[in-house]
């Protein structure tokens, strides 16, 4: 008898982007370029196909990979919500900076800002950047103006010196923020903070969002039941981690059997920002959504973050508000960028602090198929389930939070 040809490993990916108006076009280009880089480095062919429209909700492309242990075929569904993002994407950066002063106060009043400083302080700098930009630009214009008036009004030497000091301080404030603000993308992060403050109020505060989340959940259920893949992965990146957790919770509510051990369904969150919602002192609808995970302690939820990534809540368990949170779910894993990316790539992030927040979507500089190192290409195109690849890797501990 002829030997039966081994069937390819079949995967379905459902990707939810961060607060990024570039949508599917950006991510598809990224997938094409990163799979090409990975193939060239590893010597194993991974090819991303063209982008196709599947209704209003989904943009789809196929990924094929020929790896040592066999072929893998992935259907990659980009679940769109960038139309909603653009409705809240004010193009007036100066207005975003000014509004962020009130936005930062709201984060402080709700308890998010102070807790962030205690438990994941690098992102508190990013949270402060939009408001700080407005304040420093304001001082950069106001102080020199006061100094000029002072030169004309004050007759004594002390008054003249004070006026010159005001001019110098204002000039320095303006120079410093102009030189450094792009490292922290204050206009982008300001929009995210303002949107999070709006979204957390209720399910209906952002028109159309709750309905879109339900549509995403229904699409995932229908696709998995029709395709019966070896693995189905819901992936959220950046602020998309907040939406991915909601969508997954709703999928599990409708298909509780998918939350059991060895289920083909898994959730992967990359560069988590869910704490912008979950750190609120007052429990709200987002906590209600997350609470559903308590019923599925064996569900596969992998949360990758990196302490040097100043735009994520590094190694924070977003379910720690539960009275009895599941053990090792989510499994908190350090992406260990220093082990998977070249030194040259790491050096790029020294000048562009926000670049590292996208390293989760970049190909490894030195792919290692048989290890449990983080690998975006193997996550979306490999012939092994994420649950199996990281089964023996223990969940990490909070990196910045001091244990009591």
Secondary structure as a PSIPRED ss2 file (coil, helix, strand):
# PSIPRED VFORMAT (PSIPRED V4.0)

   1 X C   1.000  0.000  0.000
   2 X C   1.000  0.000  0.000
   3 X C   1.000  0.000  0.000
   4 X C   1.000  0.000  0.000
   5 X C   1.000  0.000  0.000
   6 X C   1.000  0.000  0.000
   7 X C   1.000  0.000  0.000
   8 X C   1.000  0.000  0.000
   9 X E   0.000  0.000  1.000
  10 X E   0.000  0.000  1.000
  11 X E   0.000  0.000  1.000
  12 X E   0.000  0.000  1.000
  13 X E   0.000  0.000  1.000
  14 X E   0.000  0.000  1.000
  15 X E   0.000  0.000  1.000
  16 X E   0.000  0.000  1.000
  17 X C   1.000  0.000  0.000
  18 X C   1.000  0.000  0.000
  19 X C   1.000  0.000  0.000
  20 X C   1.000  0.000  0.000
  21 X C   1.000  0.000  0.000
  22 X C   1.000  0.000  0.000
  23 X H   0.000  1.000  0.000
  24 X H   0.000  1.000  0.000
  25 X H   0.000  1.000  0.000
  26 X H   0.000  1.000  0.000
  27 X H   0.000  1.000  0.000
  28 X H   0.000  1.000  0.000
  29 X H   0.000  1.000  0.000
  30 X H   0.000  1.000  0.000
  31 X H   0.000  1.000  0.000
  32 X H   0.000  1.000  0.000
  33 X H   0.000  1.000  0.000
  34 X H   0.000  1.000  0.000
  35 X H   0.000  1.000  0.000
  36 X H   0.000  1.000  0.000
  37 X H   0.000  1.000  0.000
  38 X H   0.000  1.000  0.000
  39 X H   0.000  1.000  0.000
  40 X H   0.000  1.000  0.000
  41 X H   0.000  1.000  0.000
  42 X H   0.000  1.000  0.000
  43 X C   1.000  0.000  0.000
  44 X C   1.000  0.000  0.000
  45 X C   1.000  0.000  0.000
  46 X E   0.000  0.000  1.000
  47 X E   0.000  0.000  1.000
  48 X E   0.000  0.000  1.000
  49 X C   1.000  0.000  0.000
  50 X C   1.000  0.000  0.000
  51 X C   1.000  0.000  0.000
  52 X E   0.000  0.000  1.000
  53 X E   0.000  0.000  1.000
  54 X E   0.000  0.000  1.000
  55 X C   1.000  0.000  0.000
  56 X C   1.000  0.000  0.000
  57 X C   1.000  0.000  0.000
  58 X E   0.000  0.000  1.000
  59 X E   0.000  0.000  1.000
  60 X E   0.000  0.000  1.000
  61 X E   0.000  0.000  1.000
  62 X E   0.000  0.000  1.000
  63 X E   0.000  0.000  1.000
  64 X E   0.000  0.000  1.000
  65 X E   0.000  0.000  1.000
  66 X E   0.000  0.000  1.000
  67 X E   0.000  0.000  1.000
  68 X C   1.000  0.000  0.000
  69 X C   1.000  0.000  0.000
  70 X E   0.000  0.000  1.000
  71 X E   0.000  0.000  1.000
  72 X E   0.000  0.000  1.000
  73 X E   0.000  0.000  1.000
  74 X E   0.000  0.000  1.000
  75 X E   0.000  0.000  1.000
  76 X E   0.000  0.000  1.000
  77 X E   0.000  0.000  1.000
  78 X E   0.000  0.000  1.000
  79 X E   0.000  0.000  1.000
  80 X C   1.000  0.000  0.000
  81 X C   1.000  0.000  0.000
  82 X H   0.000  1.000  0.000
  83 X H   0.000  1.000  0.000
  84 X H   0.000  1.000  0.000
  85 X H   0.000  1.000  0.000
  86 X H   0.000  1.000  0.000
  87 X H   0.000  1.000  0.000
  88 X C   1.000  0.000  0.000
  89 X C   1.000  0.000  0.000
  90 X C   1.000  0.000  0.000
  91 X C   1.000  0.000  0.000
  92 X C   1.000  0.000  0.000
  93 X H   0.000  1.000  0.000
  94 X H   0.000  1.000  0.000
  95 X H   0.000  1.000  0.000
  96 X H   0.000  1.000  0.000
  97 X H   0.000  1.000  0.000
  98 X H   0.000  1.000  0.000
  99 X H   0.000  1.000  0.000
 100 X H   0.000  1.000  0.000
 101 X H   0.000  1.000  0.000
 102 X H   0.000  1.000  0.000
 103 X H   0.000  1.000  0.000
 104 X H   0.000  1.000  0.000
 105 X H   0.000  1.000  0.000
 106 X H   0.000  1.000  0.000
 107 X H   0.000  1.000  0.000
 108 X H   0.000  1.000  0.000
 109 X H   0.000  1.000  0.000
 110 X C   1.000  0.000  0.000
 111 X C   1.000  0.000  0.000
 112 X H   0.000  1.000  0.000
 113 X H   0.000  1.000  0.000
 114 X H   0.000  1.000  0.000
 115 X H   0.000  1.000  0.000
 116 X H   0.000  1.000  0.000
 117 X H   0.000  1.000  0.000
 118 X H   0.000  1.000  0.000
 119 X H   0.000  1.000  0.000
 120 X C   1.000  0.000  0.000
 121 X H   0.000  1.000  0.000
 122 X H   0.000  1.000  0.000
 123 X H   0.000  1.000  0.000
 124 X H   0.000  1.000  0.000
 125 X H   0.000  1.000  0.000
 126 X H   0.000  1.000  0.000
 127 X H   0.000  1.000  0.000
 128 X H   0.000  1.000  0.000
 129 X H   0.000  1.000  0.000
 130 X H   0.000  1.000  0.000
 131 X H   0.000  1.000  0.000
 132 X H   0.000  1.000  0.000
 133 X H   0.000  1.000  0.000
 134 X H   0.000  1.000  0.000
 135 X H   0.000  1.000  0.000
 136 X H   0.000  1.000  0.000
 137 X H   0.000  1.000  0.000
 138 X H   0.000  1.000  0.000
 139 X H   0.000  1.000  0.000
 140 X H   0.000  1.000  0.000
 141 X H   0.000  1.000  0.000
 142 X H   0.000  1.000  0.000
 143 X H   0.000  1.000  0.000
 144 X H   0.000  1.000  0.000
 145 X H   0.000  1.000  0.000
 146 X H   0.000  1.000  0.000
 147 X H   0.000  1.000  0.000
 148 X H   0.000  1.000  0.000
 149 X H   0.000  1.000  0.000
 150 X H   0.000  1.000  0.000
 151 X H   0.000  1.000  0.000
 152 X H   0.000  1.000  0.000
 153 X H   0.000  1.000  0.000
 154 X C   1.000  0.000  0.000
 155 X C   1.000  0.000  0.000
 156 X C   1.000  0.000  0.000
 157 X H   0.000  1.000  0.000
 158 X H   0.000  1.000  0.000
 159 X H   0.000  1.000  0.000
 160 X H   0.000  1.000  0.000
 161 X H   0.000  1.000  0.000
 162 X H   0.000  1.000  0.000
 163 X H   0.000  1.000  0.000
 164 X H   0.000  1.000  0.000
 165 X H   0.000  1.000  0.000
 166 X H   0.000  1.000  0.000
 167 X H   0.000  1.000  0.000
 168 X H   0.000  1.000  0.000
 169 X H   0.000  1.000  0.000
 170 X H   0.000  1.000  0.000
 171 X H   0.000  1.000  0.000
 172 X H   0.000  1.000  0.000
 173 X H   0.000  1.000  0.000
 174 X H   0.000  1.000  0.000
 175 X H   0.000  1.000  0.000
 176 X H   0.000  1.000  0.000
 177 X H   0.000  1.000  0.000
 178 X H   0.000  1.000  0.000
 179 X H   0.000  1.000  0.000
 180 X H   0.000  1.000  0.000
 181 X H   0.000  1.000  0.000
 182 X H   0.000  1.000  0.000
 183 X H   0.000  1.000  0.000
 184 X C   1.000  0.000  0.000
 185 X C   1.000  0.000  0.000
 186 X H   0.000  1.000  0.000
 187 X H   0.000  1.000  0.000
 188 X H   0.000  1.000  0.000
 189 X H   0.000  1.000  0.000
 190 X H   0.000  1.000  0.000
 191 X H   0.000  1.000  0.000
 192 X H   0.000  1.000  0.000
 193 X H   0.000  1.000  0.000
 194 X H   0.000  1.000  0.000
 195 X H   0.000  1.000  0.000
 196 X H   0.000  1.000  0.000
 197 X H   0.000  1.000  0.000
 198 X H   0.000  1.000  0.000
 199 X H   0.000  1.000  0.000
 200 X C   1.000  0.000  0.000
 201 X C   1.000  0.000  0.000
 202 X C   1.000  0.000  0.000
 203 X C   1.000  0.000  0.000
 204 X C   1.000  0.000  0.000
 205 X C   1.000  0.000  0.000
 206 X C   1.000  0.000  0.000
 207 X C   1.000  0.000  0.000
 208 X C   1.000  0.000  0.000
 209 X H   0.000  1.000  0.000
 210 X H   0.000  1.000  0.000
 211 X H   0.000  1.000  0.000
 212 X H   0.000  1.000  0.000
 213 X H   0.000  1.000  0.000
 214 X H   0.000  1.000  0.000
 215 X H   0.000  1.000  0.000
 216 X H   0.000  1.000  0.000
 217 X H   0.000  1.000  0.000
 218 X H   0.000  1.000  0.000
 219 X H   0.000  1.000  0.000
 220 X H   0.000  1.000  0.000
 221 X H   0.000  1.000  0.000
 222 X H   0.000  1.000  0.000
 223 X H   0.000  1.000  0.000
 224 X H   0.000  1.000  0.000
 225 X H   0.000  1.000  0.000
 226 X H   0.000  1.000  0.000
 227 X H   0.000  1.000  0.000
 228 X C   1.000  0.000  0.000
 229 X C   1.000  0.000  0.000
 230 X C   1.000  0.000  0.000
 231 X E   0.000  0.000  1.000
 232 X E   0.000  0.000  1.000
 233 X E   0.000  0.000  1.000
 234 X E   0.000  0.000  1.000
 235 X E   0.000  0.000  1.000
 236 X E   0.000  0.000  1.000
 237 X E   0.000  0.000  1.000
 238 X C   1.000  0.000  0.000
 239 X C   1.000  0.000  0.000
 240 X H   0.000  1.000  0.000
 241 X H   0.000  1.000  0.000
 242 X H   0.000  1.000  0.000
 243 X H   0.000  1.000  0.000
 244 X H   0.000  1.000  0.000
 245 X H   0.000  1.000  0.000
 246 X H   0.000  1.000  0.000
 247 X H   0.000  1.000  0.000
 248 X H   0.000  1.000  0.000
 249 X H   0.000  1.000  0.000
 250 X H   0.000  1.000  0.000
 251 X H   0.000  1.000  0.000
 252 X H   0.000  1.000  0.000
 253 X H   0.000  1.000  0.000
 254 X H   0.000  1.000  0.000
 255 X C   1.000  0.000  0.000
 256 X H   0.000  1.000  0.000
 257 X H   0.000  1.000  0.000
 258 X H   0.000  1.000  0.000
 259 X H   0.000  1.000  0.000
 260 X C   1.000  0.000  0.000
 261 X C   1.000  0.000  0.000
 262 X C   1.000  0.000  0.000
 263 X C   1.000  0.000  0.000
 264 X C   1.000  0.000  0.000
 265 X E   0.000  0.000  1.000
 266 X E   0.000  0.000  1.000
 267 X E   0.000  0.000  1.000
 268 X E   0.000  0.000  1.000
 269 X E   0.000  0.000  1.000
 270 X E   0.000  0.000  1.000
 271 X C   1.000  0.000  0.000
 272 X C   1.000  0.000  0.000
 273 X C   1.000  0.000  0.000
 274 X C   1.000  0.000  0.000
 275 X H   0.000  1.000  0.000
 276 X H   0.000  1.000  0.000
 277 X H   0.000  1.000  0.000
 278 X H   0.000  1.000  0.000
 279 X C   1.000  0.000  0.000
 280 X C   1.000  0.000  0.000
 281 X C   1.000  0.000  0.000
 282 X C   1.000  0.000  0.000
 283 X C   1.000  0.000  0.000
 284 X C   1.000  0.000  0.000
 285 X H   0.000  1.000  0.000
 286 X H   0.000  1.000  0.000
 287 X H   0.000  1.000  0.000
 288 X H   0.000  1.000  0.000
 289 X H   0.000  1.000  0.000
 290 X H   0.000  1.000  0.000
 291 X H   0.000  1.000  0.000
 292 X H   0.000  1.000  0.000
 293 X H   0.000  1.000  0.000
 294 X H   0.000  1.000  0.000
 295 X H   0.000  1.000  0.000
 296 X C   1.000  0.000  0.000
 297 X C   1.000  0.000  0.000
 298 X C   1.000  0.000  0.000
 299 X C   1.000  0.000  0.000
 300 X E   0.000  0.000  1.000
 301 X E   0.000  0.000  1.000
 302 X E   0.000  0.000  1.000
 303 X E   0.000  0.000  1.000
 304 X E   0.000  0.000  1.000
 305 X E   0.000  0.000  1.000
 306 X C   1.000  0.000  0.000
 307 X C   1.000  0.000  0.000
 308 X C   1.000  0.000  0.000
 309 X C   1.000  0.000  0.000
 310 X C   1.000  0.000  0.000
 311 X C   1.000  0.000  0.000
 312 X C   1.000  0.000  0.000
 313 X C   1.000  0.000  0.000
 314 X C   1.000  0.000  0.000
 315 X C   1.000  0.000  0.000
 316 X C   1.000  0.000  0.000
 317 X C   1.000  0.000  0.000
 318 X C   1.000  0.000  0.000
 319 X C   1.000  0.000  0.000
 320 X C   1.000  0.000  0.000
 321 X C   1.000  0.000  0.000
 322 X C   1.000  0.000  0.000
 323 X C   1.000  0.000  0.000
 324 X C   1.000  0.000  0.000
 325 X C   1.000  0.000  0.000
 326 X C   1.000  0.000  0.000
 327 X C   1.000  0.000  0.000
 328 X C   1.000  0.000  0.000
 329 X C   1.000  0.000  0.000
 330 X C   1.000  0.000  0.000
 331 X E   0.000  0.000  1.000
 332 X E   0.000  0.000  1.000
 333 X E   0.000  0.000  1.000
 334 X E   0.000  0.000  1.000
 335 X C   1.000  0.000  0.000
 336 X C   1.000  0.000  0.000
 337 X H   0.000  1.000  0.000
 338 X H   0.000  1.000  0.000
 339 X H   0.000  1.000  0.000
 340 X H   0.000  1.000  0.000
 341 X C   1.000  0.000  0.000
 342 X C   1.000  0.000  0.000
 343 X H   0.000  1.000  0.000
 344 X H   0.000  1.000  0.000
 345 X H   0.000  1.000  0.000
 346 X H   0.000  1.000  0.000
 347 X H   0.000  1.000  0.000
 348 X H   0.000  1.000  0.000
 349 X H   0.000  1.000  0.000
 350 X H   0.000  1.000  0.000
 351 X H   0.000  1.000  0.000
 352 X C   1.000  0.000  0.000
 353 X C   1.000  0.000  0.000
 354 X C   1.000  0.000  0.000
 355 X H   0.000  1.000  0.000
 356 X H   0.000  1.000  0.000
 357 X H   0.000  1.000  0.000
 358 X H   0.000  1.000  0.000
 359 X H   0.000  1.000  0.000
 360 X H   0.000  1.000  0.000
 361 X H   0.000  1.000  0.000
 362 X C   1.000  0.000  0.000
 363 X C   1.000  0.000  0.000
 364 X C   1.000  0.000  0.000
 365 X C   1.000  0.000  0.000
 366 X C   1.000  0.000  0.000
 367 X C   1.000  0.000  0.000
 368 X C   1.000  0.000  0.000
 369 X C   1.000  0.000  0.000
 370 X C   1.000  0.000  0.000
 371 X C   1.000  0.000  0.000
 372 X C   1.000  0.000  0.000
 373 X C   1.000  0.000  0.000
 374 X C   1.000  0.000  0.000
 375 X C   1.000  0.000  0.000
 376 X H   0.000  1.000  0.000
 377 X H   0.000  1.000  0.000
 378 X H   0.000  1.000  0.000
 379 X H   0.000  1.000  0.000
 380 X H   0.000  1.000  0.000
 381 X H   0.000  1.000  0.000
 382 X C   1.000  0.000  0.000
 383 X C   1.000  0.000  0.000
 384 X C   1.000  0.000  0.000
 385 X C   1.000  0.000  0.000
 386 X H   0.000  1.000  0.000
 387 X H   0.000  1.000  0.000
 388 X H   0.000  1.000  0.000
 389 X H   0.000  1.000  0.000
 390 X C   1.000  0.000  0.000
 391 X C   1.000  0.000  0.000
 392 X C   1.000  0.000  0.000
 393 X C   1.000  0.000  0.000
 394 X C   1.000  0.000  0.000
 395 X C   1.000  0.000  0.000
 396 X C   1.000  0.000  0.000
 397 X C   1.000  0.000  0.000
 398 X C   1.000  0.000  0.000
 399 X C   1.000  0.000  0.000
 400 X C   1.000  0.000  0.000
 401 X C   1.000  0.000  0.000
 402 X C   1.000  0.000  0.000
 403 X C   1.000  0.000  0.000
 404 X C   1.000  0.000  0.000
